[in-house]
Amino acid sequence: MDATNPGPAAPTAGVVSQSELARFKELEPLAHEFRALQERLRAALDEGAEVEDGEFVVDFYVSQKQLVTAKKLIAALGLTHQQVSALAEQMPPTRVRHLGVY
């Protein structure tokens, strides 16, 4: 992507075209195969697999972060489910976007 090839247009509140929806539906069947292969490659690389010499280069790294769940808070701090629920009510909601095209 550069000045001569800016890539896809930035999202706006305009119109989602029928051609975009058609392309979405066209690519949808490949999503499952892509995710399955992606997971196989990640697992192999994580176990130390070598990458065959050739056209493609792989950049693979693992990062970790703490994921705080209600179950972990209850176990680690001895809180009750009600106490964790009260804390959760004070937190702002997480916004997750889902898209279905039918």
Buried (B, 14 or more C-beta within 10 A) or exposed (E): EEEEEEEEEEEEEEEEEEEEEEEEEEEEEEEEEEEEEEEEBEEEBEEEEEEEEEEEEEEEEEEEEEEEEBEEBBEEEEBEEEBBEEEEEEEEEEEEEEEEEE
